[in-house]
């Protein structure tokens, strides 16, 4: 169609049409066309409209997938279709019976220090051990320098 139109327009317009059909010049030619770019651009590109987005989320303990979906609908809009494919609620009431013992071990090993528990945002196998009746605290006492960025080393990122 453009070739047929090209036979009936001025030489500069014909050169512009030829440039549109050369992939090396299409983008730059469309840029200089100003407002006409909006009309012509879809004719030289494969248009894509996203219809689905997939993602992974980790729901905080004691929160429900319904709460997460409500938050996401608040962002994506009420017409969005959101589906939870799997959810492991984990333990509803973890056994903290050894927590004081672990605290005492920390205080004994570093009486002048201030033990700071740290939750790592991720997934562990603790929930799998819990199903077998094994309480896991993820306890790993470490004496780290204040300047050490522990979170940056997760998954070997540093």
Beta strands, then each sheet from edge to edge (+ up, - down):
end
